[in-house]
C-alpha cells in the first residue's frame, strides 16, 4: 500500500517524465534589422550590459553571475561580431550618450558599434495548479536591447526581447540560467528567418 508521500512522488515523477518544454520569443517592437547582420564584415562591438531588476528580485548575485556567463559565452562563440568586448556597467549609465562615449574611448579596441543589453528578468518561473497540469514552469529572460553608432546621438535601434522556455510539467532551476541567457541573445540578436 502506498502512503500519500509516495503517491505524490510517483505523480510528480510521471508529470516530469511526460513534460514537454517549448520556447517562445517575442521582440517588441519587431526590429527592422538585426544587430548581427553585419557580422560577416569586420565589425567590432562594445557590448555594455546592465541589470535592472524589479525591487523584490531574489538571488541578485546568482542571476548577475549567470547573466555575465551567458552574455560572455554568446559573444565569444557566436558570429554576431568579428570582435566583441563585453563590459558590465551600472544601470544608471546605460542610455546616457556621454557615458557611452567615455566607455567607447576606454575600450581595448576601437568599436564600430555599441550594443547595450539591459537584463530585466532572468530566472525560473513556476505556477502551481495553473492549468490541467499540476505544475507549469520554465525559464524567462527579458532584455532591452539598444544599438548605437559611434558618432550619432541616441540609439539607432531599440527593442525588447521576451524569451520563455517551459510548459506544463516543466520545472527548471537556476543551473540552466547561463545557457538560457545565451539562447535568449541568440533569438533576439541574430537575423530572423523569413517564414
N, CA, C and O atoms as a DFTB+ gen file, in Angstrom:
780 C
 N C O
     1  1       0.845      -1.176       0.000
     2  2       0.000       0.000       0.000
     3  2       0.894       1.245       0.000
     4  3       1.831       1.327       0.794
     5  1       0.622       2.190      -0.859
     6  2       1.405       3.416      -0.935
     7  2       0.845       4.458       0.014
     8  3      -0.367       4.640       0.126
     9  1       1.767       5.143       0.701
    10  2       1.309       6.262       1.532
    11  2       1.171       7.502       0.657
    12  3       1.531       7.466      -0.519
    13  1       0.650       8.608       1.217
    14  2       0.385       9.836       0.451
    15  2       1.668      10.425      -0.134
    16  3       1.672      10.892      -1.273
    17  1       2.741      10.406       0.628
    18  2       4.002      10.975       0.136
    19  2       4.524      10.187      -1.061
    20  3       5.036      10.778      -2.011
    21  1       4.403       8.869      -1.029
    22  2       4.846       8.036      -2.141
    23  2       4.003       8.305      -3.381
    24  3       4.526       8.397      -4.492
    25  1       2.666       8.434      -3.177
    26  2       1.780       8.722      -4.312
    27  2       2.116      10.060      -4.954
    28  3       2.121      10.176      -6.179
    29  1       2.397      11.070      -4.139
    30  2       2.752      12.387      -4.664
    31  2       4.073      12.313      -5.426
    32  3       4.209      12.914      -6.491
    33  1       5.035      11.585      -4.891
    34  2       6.323      11.440      -5.574
    35  2       6.152      10.728      -6.908
    36  3       6.758      11.130      -7.901
    37  1       5.330       9.669      -6.948
    38  2       5.082       8.956      -8.200
    39  2       4.365       9.847      -9.213
    40  3       4.684       9.820     -10.402
    41  1       3.398      10.636      -8.744
    42  2       2.687      11.551      -9.625
    43  2       3.630      12.613     -10.176
    44  3       3.583      12.931     -11.364
    45  1       4.484      13.160      -9.321
    46  2       5.456      14.175      -9.768
    47  2       6.423      13.583     -10.780
    48  3       6.739      14.225     -11.782
    49  1       6.898      12.365     -10.533
    50  2       7.814      11.710     -11.465
    51  2       7.130      11.461     -12.808
    52  3       7.749      11.626     -13.859
    53  1       5.851      11.062     -12.777
    54  2       5.102      10.842     -14.010
    55  2       4.936      12.146     -14.776
    56  3       5.117      12.183     -15.993
    57  1       4.591      13.217     -14.063
    58  2       4.433      14.525     -14.708
    59  2       5.733      14.993     -15.345
    60  3       5.736      15.470     -16.480
    61  1       6.831      14.859     -14.624
    62  2       8.116      15.299     -15.150
    63  2       8.563      14.453     -16.327
    64  3       9.207      14.952     -17.250
    65  1       8.222      13.169     -16.294
    66  2       8.600      12.291     -17.394
    67  2       7.824      12.632     -18.658
    68  3       8.325      12.429     -19.764
    69  1       6.583      13.156     -18.507
    70  2       5.769      13.480     -19.673
    71  2       5.826      14.965     -20.011
    72  3       5.152      15.408     -20.941
    73  1       6.614      15.739     -19.279
    74  2       6.689      17.176     -19.516
    75  2       7.312      17.467     -20.871
    76  3       8.229      16.775     -21.312
    77  1       6.803      18.490     -21.515
    78  2       7.320      18.880     -22.815
    79  2       7.537      20.388     -22.812
    80  3       6.589      21.163     -22.679
    81  1       8.777      20.788     -22.959
    82  2       9.099      22.213     -22.947
    83  2       9.056      22.768     -24.363
    84  3       9.441      22.102     -25.324
    85  1       8.581      23.995     -24.467
    86  2       8.615      24.698     -25.744
    87  2       9.192      26.088     -25.505
    88  3       9.195      26.585     -24.379
    89  1       9.678      26.704     -26.571
    90  2      10.301      28.014     -26.462
    91  2       9.488      29.026     -27.248
    92  3       9.055      28.759     -28.369
    93  1       9.284      30.199     -26.645
    94  2       8.633      31.297     -27.359
    95  2       9.509      32.536     -27.251
    96  3      10.170      32.761     -26.237
    97  1       9.504      33.337     -28.316
    98  2      10.298      34.557     -28.374
    99  2       9.407      35.661     -28.903
   100  3       8.714      35.493     -29.907
   101  1       9.432      36.801     -28.212
   102  2       8.669      37.963     -28.669
   103  2       9.596      39.168     -28.672
   104  3      10.205      39.490     -27.652
   105  1       9.705      39.841     -29.830
   106  2      10.501      41.054     -29.958
   107  2       9.527      42.227     -30.092
   108  3       8.654      42.222     -30.960
   109  1       9.685      43.231     -29.225
   110  2       8.769      44.370     -29.200
   111  2       9.532      45.674     -29.207
   112  3      10.328      45.899     -28.295
   113  1       9.339      46.548     -30.179
   114  2       8.717      46.238     -31.470
   115  2       9.656      45.367     -32.293
   116  3      10.850      45.276     -32.009
   117  1       9.106      44.738     -33.299
   118  2       9.933      43.895     -34.186
   119  2      10.969      44.798     -34.858
   120  3      10.588      45.713     -35.588
   121  1      12.265      44.570     -34.634
   122  2      13.270      45.459     -35.230
   123  2      13.344      45.283     -36.753
   124  3      13.179      44.172     -37.258
   125  1      13.592      46.374     -37.478
   126  2      13.686      46.267     -38.932
   127  2      14.939      45.527     -39.393
   128  3      14.986      45.013     -40.511
   129  1      15.948      45.476     -38.536
   130  2      17.201      44.792     -38.874
   131  2      17.777      44.181     -37.610
   132  3      17.451      44.594     -36.497
   133  1      18.624      43.208     -37.796
   134  2      19.275      42.571     -36.660
   135  2      20.630      43.218     -36.399
   136  3      21.349      43.536     -37.347
   137  1      20.992      43.418     -35.136
   138  2      22.338      43.931     -34.849
   139  2      23.436      43.033     -35.391
   140  3      24.542      43.509     -35.648
   141  1      23.162      41.745     -35.571
   142  2      24.181      40.808     -36.035
   143  2      24.285      40.701     -37.545
   144  3      25.137      39.953     -38.025
   145  1      23.490      41.385     -38.307
   146  2      23.507      41.219     -39.755
   147  2      24.814      41.657     -40.391
   148  3      25.153      41.158     -41.464
   149  1      25.558      42.560     -39.784
   150  2      26.824      42.999     -40.347
   151  2      28.008      42.218     -39.840
   152  3      29.145      42.659     -40.008
   153  1      27.787      41.077     -39.227
   154  2      28.865      40.321     -38.597
   155  2      29.873      39.773     -39.591
   156  3      31.033      39.568     -39.232
   157  1      29.466      39.529     -40.830
   158  2      30.421      38.999     -41.798
   159  2      31.460      40.056     -42.171
   160  3      32.580      39.731     -42.565
   161  1      31.072      41.317     -42.042
   162  2      32.035      42.388     -42.232
   163  2      32.900      42.424     -40.973
   164  3      32.566      41.776     -39.981
   165  1      33.971      43.146     -40.996
   166  2      34.847      43.205     -39.827
   167  2      34.303      44.210     -38.810
   168  3      34.885      45.272     -38.592
   169  1      33.177      43.851     -38.195
   170  2      32.514      44.732     -37.242
   171  2      33.002      44.408     -35.838
   172  3      32.958      43.262     -35.392
   173  1      33.460      45.431     -35.166
   174  2      33.894      45.309     -33.780
   175  2      32.857      46.020     -32.911
   176  3      32.428      47.129     -33.229
   177  1      32.464      45.380     -31.824
   178  2      31.416      45.955     -30.979
   179  2      31.859      46.039     -29.526
   180  3      32.586      45.188     -29.013
   181  1      31.396      47.086     -28.897
   182  2      31.487      47.214     -27.446
   183  2      30.111      46.858     -26.931
   184  3      29.134      47.543     -27.236
   185  1      30.024      45.784     -26.145
   186  2      28.751      45.322     -25.600
   187  2      28.705      45.725     -24.133
   188  3      29.487      45.240     -23.315
   189  1      27.786      46.610     -23.819
   190  2      27.590      47.070     -22.447
   191  2      26.337      46.406     -21.916
   192  3      25.279      46.464     -22.542
   193  1      26.460      45.770     -20.752
   194  2      25.257      45.163     -20.187
   195  2      25.090      45.642     -18.752
   196  3      26.057      45.905     -18.038
   197  1      23.830      45.744     -18.360
   198  2      23.499      46.200     -17.012
   199  2      22.234      45.490     -16.537
   200  3      21.319      45.256     -17.328
   201  1      22.178      45.152     -15.264
   202  2      20.939      44.593     -14.726
   203  2      20.001      45.720     -14.305
   204  3      20.446      46.773     -13.848
   205  1      18.728      45.492     -14.460
   206  2      17.716      46.411     -13.942
   207  2      16.583      45.534     -13.392
   208  3      15.540      45.355     -14.021
   209  1      16.835      44.993     -12.187
   210  2      15.911      44.040     -11.566
   211  2      14.710      44.750     -10.962
   212  3      14.762      45.944     -10.667
   213  1      13.638      44.006     -10.783
   214  2      12.489      44.547     -10.057
   215  2      12.874      44.661      -8.582
   216  3      13.781      43.955      -8.142
   217  1      12.218      45.526      -7.803
   218  2      12.631      45.785      -6.409
   219  2      12.706      44.538      -5.522
   220  3      13.580      44.452      -4.660
   221  1      11.813      43.581      -5.718
   222  2      11.788      42.394      -4.836
   223  2      12.576      41.213      -5.403
   224  3      12.374      40.079      -4.966
   225  1      13.453      41.451      -6.349
   226  2      14.204      40.377      -7.000
   227  2      15.040      39.598      -5.985
   228  3      15.728      40.190      -5.153
   229  1      14.977      38.282      -6.059
   230  2      15.742      37.409      -5.170
   231  2      17.014      36.943      -5.872
   232  3      17.099      36.960      -7.100
   233  1      17.989      36.531      -5.090
   234  2      19.233      35.930      -5.600
   235  2      19.900      36.778      -6.681
   236  3      20.280      36.270      -7.735
   237  1      20.037      38.065      -6.408
   238  2      20.587      39.008      -7.387
   239  2      22.000      38.617      -7.825
   240  3      22.291      38.608      -9.021
   241  1      22.867      38.300      -6.889
   242  2      24.259      37.964      -7.228
   243  2      24.322      36.736      -8.136
   244  3      25.093      36.713      -9.095
   245  1      23.522      35.724      -7.839
   246  2      23.485      34.499      -8.647
   247  2      23.001      34.812     -10.062
   248  3      23.566      34.307     -11.032
   249  1      21.968      35.634     -10.188
   250  2      21.423      35.983     -11.502
   251  2      22.421      36.814     -12.316
   252  3      22.556      36.625     -13.525
   253  1      23.114      37.727     -11.646
   254  2      24.086      38.554     -12.355
   255  2      25.272      37.729     -12.840
   256  3      25.785      37.965     -13.933
   257  1      25.706      36.772     -12.044
   258  2      26.791      35.884     -12.477
   259  2      26.345      35.049     -13.679
   260  3      27.108      34.872     -14.628
   261  1      25.105      34.534     -13.640
   262  2      24.571      33.754     -14.761
   263  2      24.448      34.616     -16.012
   264  3      24.758      34.165     -17.115
   265  1      23.993      35.861     -15.839
   266  2      23.874      36.782     -16.980
   267  2      25.245      37.041     -17.588
   268  3      25.404      36.991     -18.808
   269  1      26.235      37.319     -16.747
   270  2      27.597      37.585     -17.234
   271  2      28.136      36.391     -18.013
   272  3      28.713      36.559     -19.087
   273  1      27.950      35.185     -17.476
   274  2      28.436      33.983     -18.158
   275  2      27.757      33.796     -19.510
   276  3      28.421      33.529     -20.511
   277  1      26.425      33.937     -19.539
   278  2      25.683      33.736     -20.785
   279  2      26.008      34.773     -21.838
   280  3      26.159      34.442     -23.014
   281  1      26.118      36.038     -21.422
   282  2      26.430      37.114     -22.370
   283  2      27.841      36.932     -22.927
   284  3      28.056      37.029     -24.135
   285  1      28.785      36.672     -22.048
   286  2      30.174      36.492     -22.478
   287  2      30.293      35.307     -23.436
   288  3      30.925      35.414     -24.487
   289  1      29.687      34.186     -23.071
   290  2      29.774      32.995     -23.922
   291  2      29.123      33.238     -25.286
   292  3      29.650      32.794     -26.306
   293  1      27.975      33.943     -25.317
   294  2      27.323      34.221     -26.600
   295  2      28.253      34.995     -27.521
   296  3      28.426      34.618     -28.680
   297  1      28.853      36.070     -27.027
   298  2      29.682      36.902     -27.899
   299  2      31.031      36.261     -28.211
   300  3      31.667      36.639     -29.194
   301  1      31.487      35.301     -27.402
   302  2      32.720      34.571     -27.719
   303  2      32.486      33.501     -28.778
   304  3      33.374      33.233     -29.588
   305  1      31.310      32.888     -28.785
   306  2      31.079      31.730     -29.644
   307  2      30.209      32.004     -30.862
   308  3      30.249      31.240     -31.827
   309  1      29.431      33.067     -30.839
   310  2      28.560      33.347     -31.985
   311  2      29.346      34.149     -33.020
   312  3      30.409      34.694     -32.723
   313  1      28.822      34.211     -34.203
   314  2      29.444      35.016     -35.256
   315  2      28.744      36.368     -35.360
   316  3      28.685      36.961     -36.438
   317  1      28.218      36.851     -34.245
   318  2      27.481      38.111     -34.260
   319  2      28.372      39.264     -34.707
   320  3      27.982      40.060     -35.561
   321  1      29.558      39.350     -34.134
   322  2      30.528      40.387     -34.500
   323  2      31.890      39.729     -34.668
   324  3      32.168      38.695     -34.062
   325  1      32.734      40.333     -35.493
   326  2      34.093      39.807     -35.663
   327  2      34.850      39.884     -34.331
   328  3      35.650      39.004     -34.014
   329  1      34.592      40.933     -33.565
   330  2      35.203      41.099     -32.244
   331  2      34.193      41.796     -31.344
   332  3      33.526      42.739     -31.769
   333  1      34.077      41.336     -30.103
   334  2      33.184      41.983     -29.146
   335  2      33.867      42.054     -27.787
   336  3      34.397      41.061     -27.288
   337  1      33.845      43.231     -27.207
   338  2      34.331      43.441     -25.847
   339  2      33.103      43.629     -24.965
   340  3      32.298      44.531     -25.197
   341  1      32.962      42.777     -23.952
   342  2      31.789      42.804     -23.077
   343  2      32.161      43.465     -21.756
   344  3      33.151      43.101     -21.121
   345  1      31.343      44.453     -21.346
   346  2      31.570      45.142     -20.069
   347  2      30.259      45.264     -19.317
   348  3      29.227      45.609     -19.893
   349  1      30.308      44.977     -18.029
   350  2      29.156      45.248     -17.167
   351  2      29.253      46.700     -16.727
   352  3      30.320      47.164     -16.326
   353  1      28.133      47.417     -16.804
   354  2      28.086      48.814     -16.396
   355  2      26.933      49.007     -15.429
   356  3      26.093      48.123     -15.265
   357  1      26.898      50.160     -14.795
   358  2      25.805      50.443     -13.863
   359  2      24.533      50.741     -14.648
   360  3      24.597      51.263     -15.761
   361  1      23.386      50.414     -14.077
   362  2      22.124      50.692     -14.777
   363  2      21.938      52.177     -15.090
   364  3      21.274      52.526     -16.066
   365  1      22.515      53.044     -14.278
   366  2      22.363      54.483     -14.480
   367  2      23.112      54.971     -15.724
   368  3      22.729      55.980     -16.315
   369  1      24.163      54.275     -16.123
   370  2      24.980      54.747     -17.247
   371  2      24.441      54.359     -18.618
   372  3      24.820      54.965     -19.620
   373  1      23.560      53.356     -18.682
   374  2      23.038      52.954     -19.990
   375  2      22.045      54.004     -20.484
   376  3      21.221      54.513     -19.724
   377  1      22.144      54.307     -21.747
   378  2      21.254      55.289     -22.335
   379  2      21.765      56.716     -22.250
   380  3      21.151      57.621     -22.815
   381  1      22.863      56.935     -21.565
   382  2      23.442      58.273     -21.474
   383  2      24.585      58.365     -22.478
   384  3      25.607      57.693     -22.335
   385  1      24.403      59.194     -23.483
   386  2      25.367      59.282     -24.571
   387  2      26.769      59.661     -24.076
   388  3      27.763      59.140     -24.583
   389  1      26.856      60.557     -23.099
   390  2      28.168      60.978     -22.584
   391  2      28.889      59.792     -21.953
   392  3      30.081      59.598     -22.188
   393  1      28.182      59.002     -21.159
   394  2      28.780      57.819     -20.537
   395  2      29.198      56.801     -21.594
   396  3      30.273      56.208     -21.502
   397  1      28.357      56.605     -22.584
   398  2      28.667      55.644     -23.638
   399  2      29.924      56.090     -24.388
   400  3      30.785      55.263     -24.688
   401  1      30.039      57.380     -24.694
   402  2      31.228      57.887     -25.387
   403  2      32.491      57.676     -24.547
   404  3      33.548      57.362     -25.094
   405  1      32.394      57.843     -23.228
   406  2      33.555      57.582     -22.345
   407  2      33.958      56.109     -22.399
   408  3      35.141      55.778     -22.484
   409  1      32.959      55.235     -22.349
   410  2      33.246      53.804     -22.384
   411  2      33.852      53.403     -23.735
   412  3      34.727      52.539     -23.782
   413  1      33.401      54.012     -24.815
   414  2      33.978      53.748     -26.136
   415  2      35.439      54.185     -26.155
   416  3      36.300      53.476     -26.676
   417  1      35.711      55.356     -25.584
   418  2      37.094      55.868     -25.551
   419  2      38.010      54.959     -24.727
   420  3      39.202      54.857     -25.015
   421  1      37.455      54.295     -23.698
   422  2      38.240      53.407     -22.842
   423  2      38.311      51.969     -23.351
   424  3      38.995      51.139     -22.752
   425  1      37.624      51.663     -24.435
   426  2      37.583      50.292     -24.948
   427  2      38.970      49.851     -25.412
   428  3      39.784      50.667     -25.843
   429  1      39.221      48.554     -25.315
   430  2      40.506      47.981     -25.711
   431  2      40.735      48.173     -27.207
   432  3      41.810      48.603     -27.622
   433  1      39.732      47.857     -28.009
   434  2      39.836      48.074     -29.459
   435  2      38.872      49.196     -29.831
   436  3      38.045      49.607     -29.017
   437  1      38.981      49.680     -31.042
   438  2      38.086      50.741     -31.491
   439  2      36.822      50.113     -32.070
   440  3      36.850      49.582     -33.181
   441  1      35.711      50.166     -31.329
   442  2      34.490      49.517     -31.818
   443  2      33.807      50.324     -32.918
   444  3      33.879      51.553     -32.946
   445  1      33.138      49.599     -33.829
   446  2      32.305      50.221     -34.863
   447  2      30.900      50.477     -34.326
   448  3      30.205      51.396     -34.760
   449  1      30.501      49.637     -33.371
   450  2      29.144      49.700     -32.818
   451  2      29.184      49.567     -31.309
   452  3      30.123      49.023     -30.727
   453  1      28.128      50.086     -30.696
   454  2      27.907      49.874     -29.266
   455  2      26.551      49.198     -29.131
   456  3      25.545      49.677     -29.655
   457  1      26.542      48.085     -28.424
   458  2      25.308      47.358     -28.167
   459  2      25.072      47.401     -26.662
   460  3      25.954      47.039     -25.884
   461  1      23.892      47.839     -26.253
   462  2      23.541      47.899     -24.833
   463  2      22.485      46.840     -24.564
   464  3      21.456      46.794     -25.238
   465  1      22.743      45.981     -23.565
   466  2      21.812      44.925     -23.177
   467  2      21.447      45.159     -21.714
   468  3      22.302      45.069     -20.833
   469  1      20.179      45.458     -21.461
   470  2      19.682      45.628     -20.097
   471  2      18.911      44.365     -19.741
   472  3      17.952      44.002     -20.421
   473  1      19.338      43.697     -18.667
   474  2      18.704      42.455     -18.230
   475  2      17.645      42.804     -17.190
   476  3      17.962      43.281     -16.100
   477  1      16.380      42.560     -17.542
   478  2      15.267      42.861     -16.631
   479  2      14.785      41.620     -15.874
   480  3      14.304      41.714     -14.744
   481  1      14.923      40.477     -16.508
   482  2      14.465      39.234     -15.872
   483  2      15.348      38.105     -16.351
   484  3      15.679      38.020     -17.533
   485  1      15.725      37.245     -15.435
   486  2      16.482      36.037     -15.737
   487  2      16.219      35.068     -14.610
   488  3      16.804      35.188     -13.534
   489  1      15.351      34.116     -14.843
   490  2      15.095      33.183     -13.763
   491  2      14.005      32.174     -14.052
   492  3      13.268      32.270     -15.033
   493  1      13.932      31.198     -13.153
   494  2      12.894      30.181     -13.276
   495  2      11.528      30.745     -12.891
   496  3      11.418      31.652     -12.067
   497  1      10.495      30.184     -13.510
   498  2       9.114      30.550     -13.227
   499  2       8.363      29.256     -12.933
   500  3       8.488      28.280     -13.673
   501  1       7.586      29.247     -11.856
   502  2       6.791      28.073     -11.508
   503  2       5.392      28.532     -11.129
   504  3       5.221      29.412     -10.286
   505  1       4.388      27.922     -11.766
   506  2       2.988      28.176     -11.424
   507  2       2.396      26.845     -10.994
   508  3       2.481      25.856     -11.723
   509  1       1.802      26.820      -9.823
   510  2       1.203      25.593      -9.300
   511  2      -0.292      25.621      -9.575
   512  3      -0.949      26.638      -9.351
   513  1      -0.831      24.503     -10.061
   514  2      -2.253      24.347     -10.370
   515  2      -2.747      25.433     -11.326
   516  3      -3.847      25.956     -11.147
   517  1      -1.949      25.778     -12.337
   518  2      -2.322      26.854     -13.243
   519  2      -3.083      26.372     -14.474
   520  3      -3.688      27.174     -15.187
   521  1      -3.056      25.090     -14.720
   522  2      -3.749      24.549     -15.890
   523  2      -4.138      23.114     -15.571
   524  3      -4.251      22.745     -14.402
   525  1      -4.338      22.318     -16.585
   526  2      -4.669      20.913     -16.346
   527  2      -3.492      20.175     -15.707
   528  3      -3.674      19.137     -15.071
   529  1      -2.293      20.712     -15.880
   530  2      -1.125      20.136     -15.214
   531  2      -1.033      20.711     -13.804
   532  3      -1.447      21.844     -13.561
   533  1      -0.499      19.942     -12.898
   534  2      -0.332      20.439     -11.532
   535  2       0.723      21.524     -11.457
   536  3       0.604      22.462     -10.668
   537  1       1.743      21.398     -12.269
   538  2       2.849      22.356     -12.250
   539  2       3.129      22.816     -13.672
   540  3       3.171      22.010     -14.601
   541  1       3.320      24.111     -13.830
   542  2       3.716      24.669     -15.117
   543  2       4.871      25.625     -14.838
   544  3       4.756      26.528     -14.009
   545  1       5.978      25.418     -15.535
   546  2       7.139      26.255     -15.239
   547  2       8.107      26.327     -16.385
   548  3       7.820      25.904     -17.505
   549  1       9.268      26.877     -16.077
   550  2      10.303      27.041     -17.077
   551  2      11.215      28.185     -16.705
   552  3      11.427      28.460     -15.524
   553  1      11.755      28.852     -17.708
   554  2      12.657      29.977     -17.508
   555  2      12.188      31.138     -18.360
   556  3      11.676      30.954     -19.464
   557  1      12.371      32.352     -17.824
   558  2      12.026      33.559     -18.559
   559  2      13.230      34.500     -18.569
   560  3      13.890      34.698     -17.549
   561  1      13.504      35.079     -19.751
   562  2      14.562      36.074     -19.903
   563  2      13.932      37.285     -20.581
   564  3      13.311      37.157     -21.635
   565  1      14.093      38.469     -19.973
   566  2      13.580      39.707     -20.559
   567  2      14.745      40.680     -20.688
   568  3      15.423      40.989     -19.708
   569  1      14.967      41.160     -21.915
   570  2      16.088      42.047     -22.221
   571  2      15.601      43.277     -22.964
   572  3      14.669      43.201     -23.764
   573  1      16.232      44.410     -22.697
   574  2      16.064      45.608     -23.528
   575  2      17.366      45.777     -24.293
   576  3      18.437      45.834     -23.690
   577  1      17.285      45.858     -25.617
   578  2      18.480      45.937     -26.458
   579  2      18.464      47.251     -27.235
   580  3      17.454      47.622     -27.832
   581  1      19.594      47.944     -27.219
   582  2      19.765      49.179     -27.985
   583  2      21.093      49.109     -28.725
   584  3      22.084      48.598     -28.204
   585  1      21.097      49.626     -29.935
   586  2      22.336      49.696     -30.715
   587  2      22.620      51.161     -31.036
   588  3      21.742      51.900     -31.482
   589  1      23.866      51.561     -30.798
   590  2      24.302      52.931     -31.039
   591  2      25.400      52.945     -32.086
   592  3      26.254      52.059     -32.112
   593  1      25.377      53.945     -32.943
   594  2      26.508      54.203     -33.832
   595  2      27.473      55.073     -33.039
   596  3      27.050      55.856     -32.189
   597  1      28.734      54.943     -33.306
   598  2      29.748      55.638     -32.512
   599  2      29.586      57.155     -32.561
   600  3      29.718      57.812     -31.529
   601  1      29.309      57.716     -33.706
   602  2      29.277      59.178     -33.843
   603  2      27.878      59.783     -33.719
   604  3      27.746      61.005     -33.789
   605  1      26.840      58.983     -33.541
   606  2      25.488      59.521     -33.513
   607  2      24.927      59.561     -32.105
   608  3      25.235      58.709     -31.271
   609  1      24.099      60.562     -31.853
   610  2      23.419      60.659     -30.554
   611  2      22.152      59.820     -30.604
   612  3      21.424      59.833     -31.596
   613  1      21.905      59.107     -29.548
   614  2      20.697      58.291     -29.466
   615  2      20.839      56.958     -30.160
   616  3      21.683      56.791     -31.041
   617  1      20.009      56.007     -29.761
   618  2      20.095      54.668     -30.354
   619  2      19.565      54.620     -31.780
   620  3      18.597      55.298     -32.123
   621  1      20.217      53.806     -32.603
   622  2      19.743      53.542     -33.964
   623  2      18.624      52.509     -33.937
   624  3      17.751      52.491     -34.805
   625  1      18.667      51.666     -32.941
   626  2      17.775      50.521     -32.853
   627  2      17.481      50.282     -31.380
   628  3      18.401      50.292     -30.563
   629  1      16.212      50.066     -31.022
   630  2      15.862      49.770     -29.626
   631  2      14.623      48.869     -29.612
   632  3      13.608      49.182     -30.234
   633  1      14.722      47.754     -28.897
   634  2      13.598      46.833     -28.780
   635  2      13.786      45.949     -27.553
   636  3      14.859      45.918     -26.952
   637  1      12.730      45.232     -27.194
   638  2      12.764      44.317     -26.049
   639  2      12.640      42.883     -26.546
   640  3      12.003      42.613     -27.564
   641  1      13.258      41.977     -25.809
   642  2      13.188      40.545     -26.096
   643  2      12.583      39.852     -24.882
   644  3      13.065      40.021     -23.762
   645  1      11.533      39.079     -25.101
   646  2      10.967      38.219     -24.046
   647  2      11.113      36.782     -24.545
   648  3      10.452      36.371     -25.499
   649  1      11.989      36.031     -23.882
   650  2      12.284      34.650     -24.251
   651  2      11.778      33.766     -23.123
   652  3      12.097      34.004     -21.958
   653  1      10.992      32.747     -23.456
   654  2      10.472      31.822     -22.448
   655  2      10.659      30.396     -22.930
   656  3      10.455      30.088     -24.104
   657  1      11.052      29.530     -22.000
   658  2      11.183      28.109     -22.301
   659  2      10.551      27.354     -21.151
   660  3      10.953      27.519     -19.999
   661  1       9.564      26.527     -21.457
   662  2       8.902      25.754     -20.404
   663  2       7.579      25.228     -20.892
   664  3       7.326      25.123     -22.092
   665  1       6.732      24.898     -19.923
   666  2       5.407      24.388     -20.245
   667  2       4.864      23.558     -19.098
   668  3       5.460      23.513     -18.022
   669  1       3.720      22.893     -19.324
   670  2       3.111      22.061     -18.293
   671  2       4.050      20.936     -17.870
   672  3       4.627      20.247     -18.711
   673  1       4.194      20.762     -16.589
   674  2       5.026      19.695     -16.050
   675  2       6.511      19.991     -16.034
   676  3       7.296      19.143     -15.609
   677  1       6.924      21.180     -16.488
   678  2       8.340      21.523     -16.548
   679  2       8.733      22.295     -15.289
   680  3       8.080      23.270     -14.918
   681  1       9.787      21.856     -14.651
   682  2      10.342      22.574     -13.501
   683  2      11.834      22.722     -13.757
   684  3      12.549      21.732     -13.910
   685  1      12.300      23.973     -13.802
   686  2      13.717      24.234     -14.046
   687  2      14.276      25.018     -12.874
   688  3      13.571      25.807     -12.244
   689  1      15.526      24.796     -12.594
   690  2      16.200      25.529     -11.529
   691  2      17.099      26.599     -12.103
   692  3      16.905      27.061     -13.228
   693  1      18.087      26.988     -11.316
   694  2      18.988      28.068     -11.721
   695  2      20.189      27.568     -12.518
   696  3      20.930      28.381     -13.071
   697  1      20.401      26.273     -12.592
   698  2      21.586      25.733     -13.274
   699  2      21.599      26.056     -14.763
   700  3      22.674      26.154     -15.355
   701  1      20.432      26.226     -15.383
   702  2      20.376      26.477     -16.826
   703  2      20.426      27.962     -17.175
   704  3      20.411      28.299     -18.359
   705  1      20.486      28.858     -16.199
   706  2      20.373      30.291     -16.481
   707  2      21.436      30.830     -17.448
   708  3      21.075      31.604     -18.334
   709  1      22.730      30.468     -17.335
   710  2      23.681      30.964     -18.336
   711  2      23.323      30.526     -19.765
   712  3      23.415      31.322     -20.700
   713  1      22.917      29.270     -19.929
   714  2      22.529      28.767     -21.251
   715  2      21.239      29.430     -21.727
   716  3      21.075      29.687     -22.919
   717  1      20.326      29.707     -20.799
   718  2      19.081      30.381     -21.161
   719  2      19.364      31.813     -21.624
   720  3      18.756      32.287     -22.583
   721  1      20.275      32.492     -20.950
   722  2      20.660      33.844     -21.370
   723  2      21.266      33.806     -22.771
   724  3      20.952      34.646     -23.615
   725  1      22.126      32.837     -23.007
   726  2      22.764      32.685     -24.320
   727  2      21.718      32.429     -25.402
   728  3      21.790      33.003     -26.489
   729  1      20.747      31.567     -25.105
   730  2      19.692      31.255     -26.074
   731  2      18.807      32.465     -26.345
   732  3      18.381      32.679     -27.479
   733  1      18.526      33.258     -25.311
   734  2      17.708      34.467     -25.491
   735  2      18.433      35.482     -26.368
   736  3      17.810      36.117     -27.219
   737  1      19.739      35.642     -26.173
   738  2      20.524      36.547     -27.022
   739  2      20.547      36.052     -28.462
   740  3      20.420      36.842     -29.398
   741  1      20.706      34.761     -28.637
   742  2      20.714      34.181     -29.971
   743  2      19.389      34.467     -30.682
   744  3      19.374      34.851     -31.852
   745  1      18.293      34.278     -29.973
   746  2      16.974      34.515     -30.566
   747  2      16.709      35.993     -30.805
   748  3      16.027      36.352     -31.764
   749  1      17.237      36.846     -29.950
   750  2      16.946      38.262     -30.058
   751  2      17.877      39.073     -30.920
   752  3      17.504      40.152     -31.381
   753  1      19.092      38.579     -31.154
   754  2      20.081      39.371     -31.896
   755  2      20.355      38.897     -33.310
   756  3      20.680      39.705     -34.181
   757  1      20.231      37.626     -33.548
   758  2      20.568      37.104     -34.875
   759  2      19.466      37.424     -35.873
   760  3      18.317      37.635     -35.485
   761  1      19.810      37.462     -37.152
   762  2      18.787      37.754     -38.165
   763  2      17.622      36.772     -38.082
   764  3      17.816      35.570     -37.900
   765  1      16.414      37.302     -38.218
   766  2      15.210      36.463     -38.190
   767  2      15.066      35.736     -39.516
   768  3      15.294      36.301     -40.586
   769  1      14.683      34.473     -39.422
   770  2      14.433      33.705     -40.644
   771  2      13.075      34.108     -41.206
   772  3      12.105      34.233     -40.458
   773  1      13.004      34.309     -42.498
   774  2      11.723      34.633     -43.105
   775  2      10.906      33.361     -43.233
   776  3      11.425      32.299     -43.576
   777  1       9.629      33.491     -42.952
   778  2       8.730      32.328     -42.970
   779  2       8.279      32.016     -44.372
   780  3       7.518      31.070     -44.579
